[in-house]
Amino acid sequence: MAKFLKIFGLALFAMFIANEASAQHTLGMTGGYGMTTFRPYPAQETRAIWGNATAGLSWRYYGPQRFAGGFGVDLEYLERGFSYAPYTSLFETEEDWRWYTRRVKSIMMPIIWQPHVYVAKNRVRIYLDLAAFFSYNLSGRYDNQFAAYQAEQGDDTYVDKPTSGEYVFKEGRDNRWGYGLAGGGGLSVLTGRVEWNFRVRYYFGYSDLMRNRNRYPDNLTDEFSDAPAANPFRQTPLRSPIDNLMFSVGVSFRMGKGSKDGFREWQTKPLRSRKMEDSFDYKM
């Protein structure tokens, strides 16, 4: 994890130094709230989990070209996870289902292209976020209601054993590293060199939280461990990507040469206008 943060810091510093002579940047903080879910294969009965927090740092670079968009990198703390109901056929109604829920704390690094336009006399920026992200799972917790139900029924597998608590990552069972795509949009209100931001972003995971059982069969031994309720996925799912929908607010500060006068792309004229000025003799 320390190596991950070191690489991010060095890359950000290098880009900042390389562009400082002619670029304009923003550096800010964000925080927000949203929901998480996952897309298992084979399909399971799942539900979204609301109440997940996010917070982080945001860096953007804006060049003088019009409509080219900004480029940026975020470093975020993001709460992710999933909830699914096993063995639903054992219960008469959906209200009686017992859920297995896992919450995961992750560090995310989206690499972002941000096409945008300015309105309201350059006081508002409306933008899209298109990103590829990389992630690292720090820790997790689980709550297995079905295991608790089985313990009440006298199942020796779960009697006198924990059915919730800290989830211990195992190299042969769990993926700490992940990747995916993200997309969304928002607006920024510009007040001098300060920007106030509102953003909606959807994270679409491509990597699996749990490793494929065909390559890592050690999952089958979890049933005989001290905490069998922690991992009910001894055979399925084969795929387990996680998604997030997050709503965030933030504040950024504009830096770089000429920042007091705004972004230079405001003064960049369209190519057609420049050609007309160069070719027309106003003295005639």
Kinemage of the C-alpha trace (Angstrom):
@kinemage 1
@onewidth
@group {chain A} dominant
@subgroup {mainchain}
@vectorlist {calphas} color= white
{ca met a 1} P 0.000 0.000 0.000
{ca ala a 2} L 2.877 2.374 0.814
{ca lys a 3} L 4.330 1.692 -2.626
{ca phe a 4} L 0.965 2.538 -4.209
{ca leu a 5} L 0.827 5.925 -2.455
{ca lys a 6} L 4.472 6.663 -3.281
{ca ile a 7} L 3.920 6.038 -7.000
{ca phe a 8} L 0.825 8.263 -6.976
{ca gly a 9} L 2.684 11.085 -5.240
{ca leu a 10} L 5.697 10.929 -7.562
{ca ala a 11} L 3.508 10.836 -10.678
{ca leu a 12} L 1.440 13.793 -9.512
{ca phe a 13} L 4.555 15.798 -8.614
{ca ala a 14} L 6.187 15.059 -11.981
{ca met a 15} L 3.109 16.142 -13.943
{ca phe a 16} L 2.798 19.287 -11.852
{ca ile a 17} L 6.443 20.345 -12.423
{ca ala a 18} L 6.376 19.508 -16.132
{ca asn a 19} L 3.316 21.676 -16.792
{ca glu a 20} L 3.802 24.469 -14.273
{ca ala a 21} L 5.328 26.894 -16.778
{ca ser a 22} L 2.223 27.047 -18.961
{ca ala a 23} L -0.538 25.111 -17.226
{ca gln a 24} L -3.260 25.904 -14.769
{ca his a 25} L -4.228 23.420 -12.107
{ca thr a 26} L -6.784 22.934 -9.375
{ca leu a 27} L -6.160 21.034 -6.173
{ca gly a 28} L -9.048 20.249 -3.885
{ca met a 29} L -10.833 18.035 -1.394
{ca thr a 30} L -14.054 16.056 -1.838
{ca gly a 31} L -16.446 14.157 0.383
{ca gly a 32} L -19.698 12.358 -0.207
{ca tyr a 33} L -22.203 9.578 0.277
{ca gly a 34} L -23.739 6.838 -1.830
{ca met a 35} L -24.602 3.201 -2.391
{ca thr a 36} L -22.799 0.003 -3.355
{ca thr a 37} L -23.761 -3.350 -4.844
{ca phe a 38} L -22.217 -6.191 -6.841
{ca arg a 39} L -22.901 -8.258 -9.946
{ca pro a 40} L -22.307 -11.938 -9.111
{ca tyr a 41} L -22.196 -14.735 -11.639
{ca pro a 42} L -24.098 -17.017 -11.352
{ca ala a 43} L -26.772 -14.521 -10.362
{ca gln a 44} L -27.837 -14.201 -6.726
{ca glu a 45} L -30.565 -12.294 -4.904
{ca thr a 46} L -28.849 -9.015 -4.012
{ca arg a 47} L -29.711 -5.622 -2.571
{ca ala a 48} L -28.002 -2.235 -2.599
{ca ile a 49} L -26.292 -0.931 0.535
{ca trp a 50} L -26.718 2.786 1.215
{ca gly a 51} L -24.719 4.852 3.674
{ca asn a 52} L -21.250 4.445 2.168
{ca ala a 53} L -18.846 7.340 2.615
{ca thr a 54} L -16.108 8.709 0.381
{ca ala a 55} L -13.449 11.374 0.872
{ca gly a 56} L -10.281 12.317 -0.936
{ca leu a 57} L -8.036 14.656 -2.873
{ca ser a 58} L -8.606 15.868 -6.424
{ca trp a 59} L -6.128 17.329 -8.933
{ca arg a 60} L -7.024 18.737 -12.364
{ca tyr a 61} L -4.980 20.201 -15.209
{ca tyr a 62} L -6.573 22.628 -17.673
{ca gly a 63} L -4.688 23.627 -20.813
{ca pro a 64} L -5.358 26.600 -23.103
{ca gln a 65} L -7.176 24.530 -25.762
{ca arg a 66} L -10.914 24.998 -26.038
{ca phe a 67} L -13.179 21.947 -25.703
{ca ala a 68} L -10.208 19.572 -25.242
{ca gly a 69} L -11.214 18.888 -21.673
{ca gly a 70} L -9.263 18.699 -18.474
{ca phe a 71} L -7.113 15.865 -17.208
{ca gly a 72} L -6.848 14.767 -13.609
{ca val a 73} L -6.184 12.200 -10.921
{ca asp a 74} L -8.125 11.560 -7.708
{ca leu a 75} L -7.019 9.717 -4.586
{ca glu a 76} L -10.070 8.610 -2.625
{ca tyr a 77} L -11.135 6.592 0.372
{ca leu a 78} L -14.301 4.706 -0.633
{ca glu a 79} L -16.559 2.338 1.271
{ca arg a 80} L -17.758 -0.524 -0.915
{ca gly a 81} L -19.441 -3.859 -0.410
{ca phe a 82} L -22.426 -6.065 -1.175
{ca ser a 83} L -25.370 -7.894 0.349
{ca tyr a 84} L -26.981 -11.086 -0.928
{ca ala a 85} L -29.545 -13.602 0.302
{ca pro a 86} L -28.503 -17.287 0.146
{ca tyr a 87} L -30.962 -20.199 0.088
{ca thr a 88} L -34.035 -18.022 -0.418
{ca ser a 89} L -36.129 -21.109 -1.204
{ca leu a 90} L -36.026 -22.016 2.499
{ca phe a 91} L -38.206 -19.004 3.382
{ca glu a 92} L -41.809 -18.288 2.488
{ca thr a 93} L -41.545 -14.537 1.933
{ca glu a 94} L -38.846 -12.060 0.979
{ca glu a 95} L -39.207 -10.381 4.376
{ca asp a 96} L -37.888 -13.584 5.991
{ca trp a 97} L -34.706 -13.778 3.912
{ca arg a 98} L -31.414 -13.854 5.811
{ca trp a 99} L -28.692 -11.698 4.305
{ca tyr a 100} L -24.947 -11.985 4.073
{ca thr a 101} L -23.408 -8.489 4.000
{ca arg a 102} L -19.809 -7.472 3.579
{ca arg a 103} L -18.425 -3.936 3.752
{ca val a 104} L -15.006 -3.164 2.306
{ca lys a 105} L -12.828 -0.096 2.876
{ca ser a 106} L -10.832 0.777 -0.242
{ca ile a 107} L -8.390 3.296 -1.659
{ca met a 108} L -9.294 4.359 -5.205
{ca met a 109} L -7.224 6.130 -7.851
{ca pro a 110} L -9.339 7.263 -10.848
{ca ile a 111} L -7.438 8.706 -13.844
{ca ile a 112} L -9.879 11.169 -15.383
{ca trp a 113} L -10.629 12.938 -18.650
{ca gln a 114} L -13.047 15.817 -18.068
{ca pro a 115} L -14.732 17.418 -21.124
{ca his a 116} L -16.517 20.588 -20.057
{ca val a 117} L -18.133 23.871 -21.037
{ca tyr a 118} L -18.402 27.223 -19.239
{ca val a 119} L -21.674 29.106 -18.809
{ca ala a 120} L -22.926 32.146 -16.883
{ca lys a 121} L -20.018 34.323 -18.035
{ca asn a 122} L -17.458 31.686 -17.011
{ca arg a 123} L -18.810 31.468 -13.490
{ca val a 124} L -20.032 27.871 -13.883
{ca arg a 125} L -18.317 24.844 -15.400
{ca ile a 126} L -20.502 21.903 -16.471
{ca tyr a 127} L -18.472 18.757 -16.989
{ca leu a 128} L -18.418 15.014 -17.588
{ca asp a 129} L -16.093 12.602 -15.816
{ca leu a 130} L -14.737 9.639 -17.814
{ca ala a 131} L -12.209 7.561 -15.909
{ca ala a 132} L -10.329 4.325 -15.472
{ca phe a 133} L -9.633 3.490 -11.846
{ca phe a 134} L -7.393 1.248 -9.784
{ca ser a 135} L -8.194 0.212 -6.223
{ca tyr a 136} L -6.741 -1.453 -3.144
{ca asn a 137} L -8.902 -3.059 -0.458
{ca leu a 138} L -7.691 -2.124 3.018
{ca ser a 139} L -10.040 -4.073 5.297
{ca gly a 140} L -13.563 -5.375 5.637
{ca arg a 141} L -16.346 -6.511 7.948
{ca tyr a 142} L -19.072 -9.133 7.490
{ca asp a 143} L -22.492 -9.931 8.932
{ca asn a 144} L -23.944 -13.357 8.112
{ca gln a 145} L -27.607 -13.477 9.147
{ca phe a 146} L -28.090 -16.878 7.520
{ca ala a 147} L -25.301 -18.400 9.619
{ca ala a 148} L -26.898 -16.932 12.748
{ca tyr a 149} L -30.210 -18.498 11.691
{ca gln a 150} L -28.503 -21.875 11.137
{ca ala a 151} L -26.900 -21.645 14.584
{ca glu a 152} L -30.348 -21.090 16.107
{ca gln a 153} L -31.500 -24.245 14.314
{ca gly a 154} L -28.645 -26.222 15.914
{ca asp a 155} L -26.262 -26.464 12.942
{ca asp a 156} L -22.920 -27.530 14.456
{ca thr a 157} L -21.026 -25.674 11.736
{ca tyr a 158} L -22.031 -22.309 13.244
{ca val a 159} L -22.928 -23.038 16.893
{ca asp a 160} L -20.665 -21.114 19.310
{ca lys a 161} L -18.833 -19.471 16.409
{ca pro a 162} L -18.939 -15.810 15.298
{ca thr a 163} L -21.439 -14.847 12.609
{ca ser a 164} L -20.218 -11.251 12.216
{ca gly a 165} L -16.999 -9.317 12.715
{ca glu a 166} L -13.810 -8.341 10.953
{ca tyr a 167} L -13.222 -10.033 7.604
{ca val a 168} L -9.692 -11.425 7.258
{ca phe a 169} L -8.325 -11.221 3.715
{ca lys a 170} L -6.536 -14.351 2.476
{ca glu a 171} L -4.182 -14.286 -0.494
{ca gly a 172} L -5.585 -17.455 -2.015
{ca arg a 173} L -9.196 -16.374 -1.578
{ca asp a 174} L -9.495 -12.604 -1.918
{ca asn a 175} L -8.344 -9.890 -4.297
{ca arg a 176} L -6.986 -6.761 -2.659
{ca trp a 177} L -6.186 -5.045 -5.992
{ca gly a 178} L -8.922 -4.078 -8.415
{ca tyr a 179} L -9.731 -2.005 -11.483
{ca gly a 180} L -12.657 -0.724 -13.506
{ca leu a 181} L -14.243 2.227 -15.278
{ca ala a 182} L -16.111 5.217 -13.894
{ca gly a 183} L -18.351 7.860 -15.379
{ca gly a 184} L -20.476 10.752 -14.249
{ca gly a 185} L -20.743 14.490 -14.266
{ca gly a 186} L -21.255 17.603 -12.255
{ca leu a 187} L -20.808 21.339 -12.059
{ca ser a 188} L -18.377 23.758 -10.456
{ca val a 189} L -19.215 27.268 -9.302
{ca leu a 190} L -16.183 29.556 -9.687
{ca thr a 191} L -15.693 32.377 -7.167
{ca gly a 192} L -12.309 33.914 -7.855
{ca arg a 193} L -9.664 31.218 -7.532
{ca val a 194} L -11.949 28.981 -5.470
{ca glu a 195} L -14.279 26.383 -6.993
{ca trp a 196} L -17.275 24.770 -5.272
{ca asn a 197} L -18.098 21.402 -6.803
{ca phe a 198} L -21.017 18.984 -6.935
{ca arg a 199} L -20.434 15.599 -8.602
{ca val a 200} L -22.231 12.322 -9.326
{ca arg a 201} L -20.068 9.361 -10.309
{ca tyr a 202} L -20.718 5.669 -10.983
{ca tyr a 203} L -17.879 3.186 -10.461
{ca phe a 204} L -18.242 0.063 -12.625
{ca gly a 205} L -15.943 -2.678 -11.369
{ca tyr a 206} L -14.327 -5.181 -13.716
{ca ser a 207} L -12.120 -7.088 -11.276
{ca asp a 208} L -13.447 -9.727 -8.871
{ca leu a 209} L -13.495 -9.269 -5.117
{ca met a 210} L -13.191 -13.052 -4.672
{ca arg a 211} L -10.886 -15.281 -6.675
{ca asn a 212} L -12.188 -17.991 -8.979
{ca arg a 213} L -12.714 -21.276 -7.108
{ca asn a 214} L -11.311 -23.343 -9.989
{ca arg a 215} L -7.901 -21.701 -9.598
{ca tyr a 216} L -7.999 -21.321 -5.815
{ca pro a 217} L -9.764 -24.390 -4.332
{ca asp a 218} L -8.587 -23.626 -0.756
{ca asn a 219} L -11.922 -21.830 -0.264
{ca leu a 220} L -13.432 -25.248 0.440
{ca thr a 221} L -11.573 -25.445 3.756
{ca asp a 222} L -13.315 -22.345 5.190
{ca glu a 223} L -16.236 -24.456 6.392
{ca phe a 224} L -13.923 -26.089 8.937
{ca ser a 225} L -12.213 -22.885 10.133
{ca asp a 226} L -12.809 -20.940 13.364
{ca ala a 227} L -15.056 -18.475 11.489
{ca pro a 228} L -16.960 -20.405 8.785
{ca ala a 229} L -19.594 -17.655 8.539
{ca ala a 230} L -17.057 -15.178 7.148
{ca asn a 231} L -16.959 -16.788 3.708
{ca pro a 232} L -20.114 -18.455 2.364
{ca phe a 233} L -18.669 -18.532 -1.180
{ca arg a 234} L -16.940 -21.882 -1.179
{ca gln a 235} L -18.261 -22.667 -4.663
{ca thr a 236} L -19.916 -19.566 -6.131
{ca pro a 237} L -19.924 -16.904 -7.449
{ca leu a 238} L -17.336 -17.232 -10.184
{ca arg a 239} L -17.454 -13.462 -10.811
{ca ser a 240} L -17.853 -10.787 -8.129
{ca pro a 241} L -17.288 -7.207 -9.381
{ca ile a 242} L -18.439 -4.331 -7.149
{ca asp a 243} L -20.179 -1.113 -8.267
{ca asn a 244} L -20.681 2.223 -6.481
{ca leu a 245} L -22.944 5.223 -7.075
{ca met a 246} L -21.571 8.245 -5.180
{ca phe a 247} L -22.734 11.839 -4.658
{ca ser a 248} L -19.929 14.216 -3.676
{ca val a 249} L -19.276 17.856 -2.892
{ca gly a 250} L -15.905 19.542 -2.769
{ca val a 251} L -13.828 22.682 -2.876
{ca ser a 252} L -10.789 23.345 -5.088
{ca phe a 253} L -8.198 26.100 -5.392
{ca arg a 254} L -6.828 27.244 -8.751
{ca met a 255} L -3.041 27.414 -9.128
{ca gly a 256} L -0.549 28.082 -11.908
{ca lys a 257} L 0.669 30.991 -13.996
{ca gly a 258} L -2.010 33.616 -14.602
{ca ser a 259} L -4.545 31.976 -12.301
{ca lys a 260} L -5.726 35.299 -10.885
{ca asp a 261} L -7.124 36.217 -14.305
{ca gly a 262} L -9.003 32.946 -14.789
{ca phe a 263} L -8.392 30.051 -17.136
{ca arg a 264} L -6.529 30.828 -20.347
{ca glu a 265} L -8.977 28.827 -22.424
{ca trp a 266} L -11.463 31.632 -21.743
{ca gln a 267} L -9.296 33.918 -23.893
{ca thr a 268} L -8.640 31.323 -26.610
{ca lys a 269} L -10.667 32.264 -29.679
{ca pro a 270} L -12.144 29.662 -32.004
{ca leu a 271} L -9.935 28.850 -35.020
{ca arg a 272} L -12.499 30.258 -37.478
{ca ser a 273} L -12.496 33.664 -35.742
{ca arg a 274} L -8.699 33.879 -35.821
{ca lys a 275} L -8.610 33.074 -39.554
{ca met a 276} L -11.153 35.780 -40.316
{ca glu a 277} L -9.109 38.368 -38.386
{ca asp a 278} L -5.910 37.372 -40.213
{ca ser a 279} L -7.451 37.475 -43.712
{ca phe a 280} L -9.697 40.547 -43.567
{ca asp a 281} L -8.194 44.015 -44.064
{ca tyr a 282} L -10.215 46.360 -41.858
{ca lys a 283} L -8.546 49.457 -43.392
{ca met a 284} L -10.238 49.065 -46.779
